[in-house]
Amino acid sequence: MYCLVDVNNMYASCERVFNPSLEGKPVVVLSNNDGCVIARSNEAKKLNIPMGAVAHLFKKTFEENNINVFSSNYTLYGDLSERIMNTLATFTPDIEIYSIDEAFLYFKGYDRFNFETIGNDMRNAVAHGQGIPISVGFAPTKALAKVANKIAKKFPSKTNGVYVMDSEEKIKKALKWLSVEDIWGIGARYASKLKRYGINNALQFTEASDQWIRKEFTVVGLRLKKDLEGIPTLSLEEVQNKKAIATTRSFSGMISNIQDIGERVSTFAVTCSEKLRKQQSCCNLIMVFIHTNGHRTDLKQHRKNIVIKLPYPSNSSIVISKYAKHALKSIYKEGYHYKKAGVIVMGIVPDTNMQLNMFLESNAKHKPLMVTIDKLNGKYGSHTLKLGGQDPKRAWKMRQERLSPNYTTDINEIIVVNCK
C-alpha cells in the first residue's frame, strides 16, 4: 500500500505550535516581503480571504475580521517539516518527501497490518512530537493515495483524518466523487480539454480508452490513468540533486546604483554557491537577471537577463560571485529604478565528476577555504563571514514586519516558559 501524508495548513499550523492562543482563530501567512497571502487557516478560508490576496489591499479586511497575519518564516517551517519527515520515516524506510508538507510512504509486506491503526499512530506521533495535525490516505497506488488523503482531509469528522481505500467499491466511489480538475497532475488547461469531451470526474477519466489518453495527453497521462485504475505505475522517486539553483529577491525599495545592485547579486551568488556545496555539486552556467518595477507604469521599464559559461565547473563563492557581477555589468543600464534581481546556477554536475579545462583550472586554495567558511557560518550564524563584494555592515533582509521567532533554530529566540 502507498500512503500520502499531508500536513493540515502547514504554515498556519507551524505558527500555532508555539502560540496556542491562535487555535480556532483565522491565520494568514504572507509571501516574501509581505507581498501577498500564500497560506490560510480554515478559519481564514471561511472569511473568503483568497489565495494570493495582495496584503496592503486587504489590510482593512484583516483588521475588521481580527485575522492574525504573519510574515513567512521559512526557517521555522523548514525545520518543523524536517522533524515531521523524520518521525514518519520511523514507520517505513520507503519514503519520498514530495514537498515541505507532503510525503509518500510505501508499505511493503504489511498485508496483515491494519492501515487505519497505522495512520492513527502516525497522526498521534506527529501531534505528540511536533504538535502539528496531519491527514493520512492509504491506497494501492500513489495517485489513489492522493485521492484518499483528500477524502481524509475533506471529511475529518467521518474519517478522523485517516482514510484507507482498500476495495474496488471505495475506489470507484472516490473517483466518481473527484472532479477532473482535482486529479493530481491535471492542470486547468487539461481539465478544460477533458470537460469538452464530457469527462467531468476521475472515474470517467479512467473509463476513457488507453489509446485516446495517450494520444491526447502523452504517456504521462496514460501512466496517471493506470495509477488511478489501481495499477501501480508511479513509484517512489529517490531524492535527487537539483538541476538548477536559484536565489532571487525583490528589493525593499527601488535601486538605481550598480554598486548596490552588485552587492545584492554577489550575496545571491554566495547563497547559490553554498547550496551547491551542500549537495556536493558544481555549476557550469550562471544566469543573472534584473527587473524594474512593472507596477510603476510612470517609470521607464527594463527587464534583462544573461547566461554566461564558466571556464571550469565551480562551487566557489569567490568564482561564482565574480562572474555574476561581470554578468550584471553587461545587462545593467543607468537611469532605471530596479526592483528585483536574481542569480540562477545551472549545468550542475557532481563535484567528483567535472570536465576539466586544459588551459584554465580552479584555484586549489578555494576548496579548503570554502569548507572553513561553511563551518564557521554554520557554527556562528549565516553571513558571519562574507566576501569583499558583500557589504559587511549591511544585512539585506526582506520586509518581514510580522515575523515570528525562530523557536527551534536560534538559541536566542527559543521559547521562554515561566514556571511558578
C-alpha positions as CSV (number, residue, x, y, z in Angstrom):
1,M,0.0,0.0,0.0
2,Y,1.0,3.6,-0.7
3,C,0.4,6.3,1.8
4,L,0.2,10.1,1.4
5,V,0.7,12.2,4.5
6,D,-0.2,15.9,4.2
7,V,0.2,18.5,6.9
8,N,-3.0,20.4,7.5
9,N,-2.5,24.1,6.7
10,M,1.3,23.7,7.2
11,Y,2.4,27.3,7.7
12,A,-0.6,28.3,9.9
13,S,-0.1,25.1,11.9
14,C,3.6,25.9,12.5
15,E,2.7,29.4,13.8
16,R,0.2,27.8,16.2
17,V,2.7,25.3,17.7
18,F,4.3,27.9,19.8
19,N,1.3,30.2,20.1
20,P,-1.7,28.1,21.2
21,S,-3.9,31.2,21.5
22,L,-4.2,31.1,17.7
23,E,-6.1,27.8,17.8
24,G,-9.6,28.4,16.3
25,K,-8.7,31.8,15.1
26,P,-8.1,33.0,11.4
27,V,-4.4,33.0,10.4
28,V,-2.8,34.0,7.1
29,V,0.9,33.9,6.1
30,L,2.4,36.4,3.6
31,S,4.9,35.8,0.9
32,N,8.4,37.3,0.7
33,N,8.5,41.0,1.5
34,D,4.9,40.6,2.9
35,G,3.5,40.9,-0.6
36,C,0.5,38.6,-0.7
37,V,-1.3,35.7,1.1
38,I,0.3,32.3,0.4
39,A,-1.3,30.3,3.2
40,R,-4.6,30.4,5.1
41,S,-6.1,28.6,8.1
42,N,-9.5,27.1,7.6
43,E,-11.0,30.0,9.6
44,A,-9.4,32.5,7.2
45,K,-10.7,30.5,4.2
46,K,-14.3,30.7,5.6
47,L,-13.8,34.5,5.7
48,N,-13.2,34.4,1.9
49,I,-9.6,35.5,2.1
50,P,-8.4,34.4,-1.4
51,M,-5.0,32.8,-2.0
52,G,-2.7,35.4,-3.5
53,A,-4.6,38.4,-1.9
54,V,-2.4,41.5,-2.0
55,A,-1.6,42.3,1.6
56,H,-1.9,46.1,1.5
57,L,-5.2,45.9,-0.3
58,F,-6.7,43.5,2.3
59,K,-5.2,45.3,5.3
60,K,-8.7,46.7,6.3
61,T,-10.2,43.2,5.9
62,F,-7.6,41.7,8.1
63,E,-8.2,44.3,10.8
64,E,-12.0,44.1,10.7
65,N,-12.0,40.3,11.0
66,N,-9.3,40.1,13.6
67,I,-7.2,38.0,11.3
68,N,-3.7,37.1,12.6
69,V,-1.2,38.0,9.9
70,F,2.4,36.6,9.8
71,S,5.4,37.0,7.6
72,S,6.6,33.7,6.1
73,N,9.2,32.2,8.4
74,Y,10.7,29.5,6.1
75,T,13.5,28.7,8.7
76,L,10.9,27.7,11.2
77,Y,8.6,25.9,8.7
78,G,11.6,24.0,7.1
79,D,12.9,22.8,10.5
80,L,9.5,21.6,11.6
81,S,9.0,19.9,8.3
82,E,12.3,18.0,8.7
83,R,11.2,16.9,12.1
84,I,7.9,15.6,10.8
85,M,9.5,13.7,8.0
86,N,12.0,12.1,10.4
87,T,9.0,11.0,12.5
88,L,7.2,9.5,9.5
89,A,10.4,7.7,8.5
90,T,10.2,5.6,11.7
91,F,7.1,3.8,10.2
92,T,8.7,2.7,7.0
93,P,12.1,3.3,5.3
94,D,10.5,3.7,1.9
95,I,9.6,7.4,1.9
96,E,9.6,10.2,-0.7
97,I,9.5,13.7,0.6
98,Y,7.2,15.3,-2.0
99,S,7.1,18.9,-0.7
100,I,7.6,20.8,2.6
101,D,4.2,19.5,3.8
102,E,3.7,16.2,1.9
103,A,5.3,12.8,1.8
104,F,4.6,9.5,0.1
105,L,5.3,6.3,2.0
106,Y,5.3,2.7,0.7
107,F,4.3,-0.2,3.0
108,K,5.7,-3.4,1.5
109,G,4.9,-6.6,3.4
110,Y,2.3,-5.1,5.6
111,D,-0.6,-7.2,4.3
112,R,-1.7,-8.4,7.7
113,F,-1.5,-5.0,9.3
114,N,-4.4,-2.6,10.0
115,F,-3.6,0.5,8.0
116,E,-6.2,2.6,9.8
117,T,-4.3,1.9,13.0
118,I,-1.0,2.8,11.4
119,G,-2.5,6.0,10.1
120,N,-3.8,6.9,13.6
121,D,-0.4,6.0,15.1
122,M,1.2,8.4,12.6
123,R,-1.2,11.2,13.5
124,N,-0.5,10.7,17.2
125,A,3.2,10.5,16.8
126,V,3.4,13.8,14.8
127,A,0.9,15.5,17.1
128,H,2.8,14.4,20.2
129,G,6.3,15.1,18.7
130,Q,5.7,18.3,16.7
131,G,2.2,19.4,17.8
132,I,1.0,19.6,14.2
133,P,-2.1,18.0,12.6
134,I,-1.8,15.7,9.6
135,S,-4.1,13.9,7.2
136,V,-3.3,10.3,6.1
137,G,-4.5,8.5,3.0
138,F,-3.8,4.8,2.1
139,A,-4.4,3.2,-1.3
140,P,-2.8,0.7,-3.8
141,T,-1.1,3.4,-5.9
142,K,0.3,6.9,-5.4
143,A,-2.4,8.7,-7.4
144,L,-5.1,6.9,-5.4
145,A,-3.3,7.7,-2.1
146,K,-3.6,11.4,-3.2
147,V,-7.4,10.9,-3.5
148,A,-7.6,9.0,-0.2
149,N,-5.8,11.8,1.5
150,K,-8.1,14.4,0.0
151,I,-11.1,12.5,1.4
152,A,-9.4,12.2,4.9
153,K,-8.9,16.0,4.9
154,K,-12.3,16.9,3.4
155,F,-14.3,14.8,5.9
156,P,-12.4,14.9,9.2
157,S,-15.5,14.1,11.3
158,K,-16.1,10.9,9.5
159,T,-12.5,9.8,8.8
160,N,-10.7,11.2,11.9
161,G,-8.0,12.3,9.5
162,V,-7.3,8.8,8.1
163,Y,-8.8,7.1,5.1
164,V,-7.9,3.7,3.8
165,M,-9.0,3.0,0.2
166,D,-8.7,-0.8,0.1
167,S,-11.5,-2.1,-2.1
168,E,-12.8,-1.6,-5.6
169,E,-16.1,-0.2,-4.2
170,K,-14.2,2.5,-2.3
171,I,-12.0,3.4,-5.3
172,K,-14.9,3.6,-7.7
173,K,-16.9,5.8,-5.3
174,A,-14.0,8.1,-4.7
175,L,-13.2,8.5,-8.4
176,K,-16.8,9.4,-9.1
177,W,-16.7,12.0,-6.3
178,L,-13.4,13.6,-7.5
179,S,-13.8,16.3,-10.1
180,V,-11.4,16.1,-13.1
181,E,-9.7,19.4,-12.2
182,D,-8.8,18.0,-8.8
183,I,-7.0,15.0,-10.2
184,W,-3.3,15.0,-9.2
185,G,-1.3,16.2,-12.3
186,I,-4.2,17.5,-14.3
187,G,-3.9,21.3,-14.7
188,A,-6.6,23.8,-15.6
189,R,-5.8,23.5,-19.4
190,Y,-6.1,19.8,-19.5
191,A,-9.2,19.8,-17.2
192,S,-10.9,22.2,-19.6
193,K,-10.0,19.9,-22.6
194,L,-11.3,16.8,-20.8
195,K,-14.6,18.6,-20.0
196,R,-15.1,19.4,-23.7
197,Y,-15.1,15.7,-24.3
198,G,-17.6,15.1,-21.5
199,I,-15.1,13.8,-18.9
200,N,-16.0,15.6,-15.7
201,N,-14.7,13.3,-13.0
202,A,-11.9,10.9,-12.3
203,L,-14.0,7.8,-12.9
204,Q,-14.8,9.0,-16.4
205,F,-11.1,9.7,-17.0
206,T,-10.2,6.1,-16.1
207,E,-13.0,4.8,-18.4
208,A,-11.6,6.5,-21.5
209,S,-9.6,4.3,-23.9
210,D,-5.8,4.0,-23.4
211,Q,-5.1,4.9,-27.0
212,W,-7.1,8.2,-26.7
213,I,-5.5,9.2,-23.4
214,R,-2.0,8.5,-24.8
215,K,-2.8,10.4,-28.0
216,E,-4.2,13.5,-26.2
217,F,-2.1,13.5,-23.0
218,T,1.1,11.6,-23.9
219,V,2.5,8.6,-22.0
220,V,2.4,10.7,-18.8
221,G,-1.4,10.9,-18.9
222,L,-1.6,7.2,-19.6
223,R,0.5,6.4,-16.5
224,L,-1.7,8.6,-14.4
225,K,-4.8,6.8,-15.8
226,K,-3.3,3.4,-14.9
227,D,-2.4,4.6,-11.4
228,L,-6.0,5.7,-10.9
229,E,-7.2,2.3,-12.1
230,G,-5.3,0.8,-9.2
231,I,-2.3,-0.4,-11.3
232,P,0.9,0.8,-9.7
233,T,2.7,2.9,-12.3
234,L,4.1,5.8,-10.4
235,S,6.8,4.6,-8.0
236,L,8.6,6.4,-5.2
237,E,11.2,8.8,-6.5
238,E,14.7,8.9,-5.0
239,V,15.9,12.2,-3.7
240,Q,18.0,13.8,-6.4
241,N,20.1,16.9,-6.6
242,K,18.6,20.0,-8.1
243,K,19.2,20.7,-11.8
244,A,19.2,24.4,-11.2
245,I,19.5,26.5,-8.1
246,A,18.0,30.0,-7.9
247,T,18.3,32.8,-5.4
248,T,16.0,35.8,-6.3
249,R,14.5,38.6,-4.3
250,S,12.5,41.8,-4.7
251,F,14.2,44.7,-3.1
252,S,12.5,46.5,-0.2
253,G,12.8,49.7,-2.3
254,M,13.9,50.5,-5.8
255,I,17.6,50.7,-6.5
256,S,19.4,52.6,-9.3
257,N,23.1,52.4,-8.3
258,I,25.0,49.4,-9.8
259,Q,27.2,49.1,-6.7
260,D,24.2,48.4,-4.5
261,I,22.7,46.0,-7.0
262,G,26.1,44.4,-7.4
263,E,26.2,43.8,-3.6
264,R,22.8,42.1,-3.8
265,V,23.9,40.0,-6.8
266,S,27.1,39.0,-5.0
267,T,25.0,37.9,-2.0
268,F,22.7,35.8,-4.2
269,A,25.7,34.2,-5.9
270,V,27.2,33.3,-2.5
271,T,23.9,31.7,-1.4
272,C,23.8,29.6,-4.6
273,S,27.4,28.5,-4.1
274,E,26.6,27.4,-0.5
275,K,23.7,25.3,-1.8
276,L,25.9,23.8,-4.5
277,R,28.5,22.8,-1.9
278,K,25.8,21.4,0.4
279,Q,24.7,18.9,-2.3
280,Q,28.3,18.3,-3.4
281,S,27.9,19.8,-6.9
282,C,29.4,22.4,-9.1
283,C,27.9,24.5,-11.9
284,N,28.9,25.3,-15.4
285,L,26.5,28.2,-16.2
286,I,25.2,31.3,-14.4
287,M,22.1,33.3,-15.2
288,V,21.8,36.8,-13.8
289,F,18.6,38.9,-14.3
290,I,17.4,42.4,-13.2
291,H,13.9,43.8,-13.4
292,T,12.4,47.2,-12.8
293,N,9.0,47.6,-11.1
294,G,6.4,46.5,-13.6
295,H,3.6,48.1,-11.5
296,R,5.2,51.5,-11.8
297,T,3.9,52.5,-15.2
298,D,5.1,56.0,-14.6
299,L,8.7,54.8,-14.7
300,K,10.9,53.5,-17.6
301,Q,11.0,49.7,-17.7
302,H,13.9,47.4,-18.2
303,R,14.0,43.6,-17.9
304,K,17.1,41.8,-18.9
305,N,18.9,38.5,-18.3
306,I,22.1,36.9,-19.4
307,V,23.6,33.4,-19.2
308,I,27.4,33.0,-19.0
309,K,29.5,29.9,-19.1
310,L,32.2,29.5,-16.5
311,P,35.7,28.5,-17.7
312,Y,35.5,25.5,-15.5
313,P,32.9,23.9,-13.1
314,S,32.9,25.6,-9.7
315,N,31.1,25.9,-6.4
316,S,33.4,28.5,-5.1
317,S,31.6,31.6,-3.8
318,I,34.6,33.7,-5.0
319,V,34.4,32.4,-8.6
320,I,30.6,32.5,-8.9
321,S,30.2,35.9,-7.3
322,K,33.0,37.3,-9.6
323,Y,31.3,36.1,-12.8
324,A,27.8,37.0,-11.6
325,K,28.9,40.6,-11.1
326,H,30.6,40.6,-14.6
327,A,27.3,39.4,-16.0
328,L,25.4,42.2,-14.2
329,K,27.6,44.8,-15.7
330,S,26.7,43.7,-19.2
331,I,22.9,44.0,-18.6
332,Y,22.7,47.0,-16.3
333,K,21.5,50.3,-17.7
334,E,21.8,53.6,-15.9
335,G,18.7,55.7,-15.3
336,Y,16.4,52.8,-14.3
337,H,14.9,52.0,-10.9
338,Y,15.4,48.3,-10.3
339,K,13.1,46.3,-8.0
340,K,14.3,42.7,-8.4
341,A,17.4,40.7,-9.2
342,G,18.4,37.1,-9.1
343,V,21.1,34.6,-9.7
344,I,20.5,31.1,-11.1
345,V,23.2,28.4,-11.4
346,M,22.7,25.7,-14.0
347,G,24.6,23.0,-15.8
348,I,25.1,21.3,-12.4
349,V,27.4,18.3,-12.1
350,P,28.8,16.3,-9.2
351,D,32.0,17.8,-7.8
352,T,33.7,14.4,-8.3
353,N,32.8,14.2,-12.0
354,M,33.8,17.5,-13.6
355,Q,35.0,18.2,-17.2
356,L,38.4,19.8,-16.8
357,N,39.8,22.7,-18.9
358,M,43.2,22.2,-20.4
359,F,44.2,25.8,-20.1
360,L,42.3,27.0,-17.1
361,E,41.8,25.4,-13.7
362,S,40.3,26.4,-10.4
363,N,42.4,27.8,-7.6
364,A,43.3,24.8,-5.3
365,K,43.1,27.1,-2.3
366,H,39.4,27.8,-2.8
367,K,38.1,24.4,-1.7
368,P,39.6,24.3,1.8
369,L,38.7,28.0,2.2
370,M,35.0,27.3,1.3
371,V,35.0,24.4,3.8
372,T,36.3,26.6,6.5
373,I,33.8,29.4,5.7
374,D,30.9,26.9,5.7
375,K,31.9,25.5,9.1
376,L,32.3,29.0,10.7
377,N,29.0,30.2,9.2
378,G,27.3,27.1,10.4
379,K,28.6,27.5,13.9
380,Y,28.3,31.2,14.4
381,G,25.4,32.0,12.1
382,S,25.0,32.5,8.3
383,H,26.8,35.5,6.8
384,T,29.2,35.7,9.8
385,L,31.9,35.6,7.1
386,K,31.3,37.4,3.9
387,L,33.2,38.1,0.6
388,G,34.6,41.5,0.0
389,G,31.9,42.1,-2.6
390,Q,29.3,42.0,0.1
391,D,28.7,44.9,2.4
392,P,30.0,43.8,5.9
393,K,27.7,46.4,7.6
394,R,24.6,45.7,5.6
395,A,22.4,42.8,6.2
396,W,20.0,42.6,3.3
397,K,16.7,41.5,4.6
398,M,13.2,41.1,3.2
399,R,10.4,43.1,4.6
400,Q,9.1,40.8,7.3
401,E,7.2,43.1,9.7
402,R,5.2,40.2,11.2
403,L,7.9,37.6,11.5
404,S,7.6,35.1,14.3
405,P,10.7,33.9,16.3
406,N,12.8,31.0,15.1
407,Y,11.9,29.0,18.1
408,T,13.7,25.8,17.0
409,T,16.8,27.0,15.2
410,D,18.0,30.1,17.1
411,I,19.1,29.7,20.8
412,N,18.4,33.5,21.2
413,E,14.8,33.1,20.1
414,I,14.0,29.9,22.0
415,I,10.6,29.9,23.7
416,V,10.7,31.0,27.4
417,V,8.5,29.2,29.9
418,N,7.7,30.8,33.2
419,C,7.3,28.2,35.9
420,K,5.8,29.0,39.3
